Amino acid sequence: MKKKKWSVLSLIGVVVMVCITFVLTKPSETDFVVWMEQTYDVNCLDDNCDAFKVKVIEGGENKVITMQVSSGGYSPGTFVMKREVKYRNFENPSYILDLNVIGFLGKISMVDETKRLTNE
């Protein structure tokens, strides 16, 4: 009986430790900004990367444009961070970047991406 009680307590302790690990390693909005800057070589203009500047090729020449969020959602779950965001350039709507990402255990991974950052 004592051995069974000890096993149950050990199992509960392991489950609690795993849950704490998941909660502490869930990526934050700051992690998303760092990921965006590294993945797309952009310069985020705010704390949530709702707007950023990116170099594009237009008419055979390099140009810097500003992309802004046109719609999106953020789900700060207990163990997982999910973000779905649609970026547009309001001067030229042919520039698009639609992202669906998930963050788990300190890493952000792409679920789905639609990208057109050239106008050629």
C-alpha positions as CSV (number, residue, x, y, z in Angstrom):
1,M,0.0,0.0,0.0
2,K,2.8,2.4,0.9
3,K,4.6,1.6,-2.3
4,K,1.5,2.3,-4.4
5,K,1.0,5.7,-2.7
6,W,4.6,6.6,-3.3
7,S,4.3,5.7,-7.0
8,V,1.1,7.8,-7.4
9,L,2.8,10.8,-5.7
10,S,5.9,10.4,-7.9
11,L,3.7,10.3,-11.0
12,I,1.9,13.5,-9.9
13,G,5.2,15.2,-9.3
14,V,6.5,14.3,-12.7
15,V,3.3,15.6,-14.4
16,V,3.5,18.9,-12.4
17,M,7.2,19.3,-13.4
18,V,6.4,18.7,-17.1
19,C,3.5,21.2,-17.0
20,I,5.7,23.8,-15.3
21,T,8.4,23.2,-18.0
22,F,5.8,23.7,-20.8
23,V,4.5,26.9,-19.2
24,L,7.9,28.4,-18.6
25,T,9.2,27.6,-22.2
26,K,6.2,28.9,-24.1
27,P,7.3,31.6,-26.5
28,S,6.2,35.2,-25.8
29,E,5.3,38.1,-28.1
30,T,9.0,39.3,-27.8
31,D,10.1,35.9,-29.0
32,F,7.8,36.3,-32.0
33,V,9.4,39.7,-32.8
34,V,12.9,38.2,-32.7
35,W,11.8,35.3,-34.9
36,M,10.2,37.6,-37.5
37,E,13.4,39.8,-37.6
38,Q,15.6,36.7,-38.1
39,T,13.3,34.7,-40.4
40,Y,12.4,37.5,-42.8
41,D,15.3,39.9,-42.3
42,V,12.9,42.8,-41.4
43,N,13.0,45.7,-39.0
44,C,10.0,45.6,-36.7
45,L,8.6,49.0,-35.9
46,D,6.8,48.2,-32.7
47,D,6.8,45.7,-29.7
48,N,4.4,43.2,-31.4
49,C,5.8,43.5,-34.9
50,D,2.5,44.7,-36.2
51,A,4.4,46.8,-38.7
52,F,7.9,46.3,-40.2
53,K,10.1,47.6,-43.0
54,V,11.5,45.2,-45.5
55,K,13.7,45.5,-48.7
56,V,11.9,44.5,-51.9
57,I,12.6,44.5,-55.6
58,E,10.3,46.7,-57.6
59,G,10.9,47.6,-61.2
60,G,14.4,46.1,-61.1
61,E,15.5,48.3,-58.2
62,N,15.7,47.8,-54.4
63,K,13.1,49.6,-52.4
64,V,12.1,49.7,-48.7
65,I,8.4,49.3,-48.0
66,T,6.3,49.2,-44.8
67,M,4.1,46.1,-44.2
68,Q,1.3,46.4,-41.6
69,V,-1.1,44.0,-40.1
70,S,-4.4,44.0,-41.9
71,S,-5.9,41.2,-39.7
72,G,-4.7,38.6,-37.3
73,G,-5.2,36.7,-34.1
74,Y,-3.1,35.7,-31.1
75,S,-3.8,32.8,-28.8
76,P,-1.7,32.9,-25.6
77,G,-2.5,29.3,-24.6
78,T,-1.3,27.7,-21.4
79,F,1.4,25.6,-23.1
80,V,1.3,26.8,-26.7
81,M,1.4,30.2,-28.4
82,K,-0.4,30.5,-31.7
83,R,-0.4,33.5,-34.0
84,E,-2.1,34.0,-37.3
85,V,-1.4,37.3,-39.0
86,K,-1.9,38.9,-42.4
87,Y,0.5,41.7,-43.4
88,R,-0.2,44.1,-46.3
89,N,1.5,47.1,-47.8
90,F,-1.3,49.6,-48.1
91,E,0.3,51.6,-50.9
92,N,0.7,48.5,-53.1
93,P,-1.6,45.6,-52.0
94,S,0.2,43.1,-54.2
95,Y,2.8,42.8,-51.4
96,I,1.5,40.1,-49.0
97,L,2.7,38.0,-46.1
98,D,0.2,35.7,-44.4
99,L,1.6,33.7,-41.5
100,N,0.2,31.0,-39.2
101,V,2.8,30.0,-36.6
102,I,2.9,28.0,-33.4
103,G,5.3,28.3,-30.5
104,F,6.1,25.4,-28.2
105,L,9.0,24.6,-25.9
106,G,10.8,27.8,-26.7
107,K,10.6,27.4,-30.5
108,I,8.4,29.0,-33.1
109,S,7.4,26.9,-36.1
110,M,5.7,27.8,-39.3
111,V,2.3,26.1,-39.9
112,D,1.4,27.9,-43.1
113,E,2.8,30.8,-45.1
114,T,1.7,32.8,-48.1
115,K,4.4,35.2,-49.2
116,R,4.8,37.7,-52.1
117,L,7.4,40.3,-51.3
118,T,8.4,41.1,-54.9
119,N,6.4,43.0,-57.5
120,E,7.8,41.3,-60.6
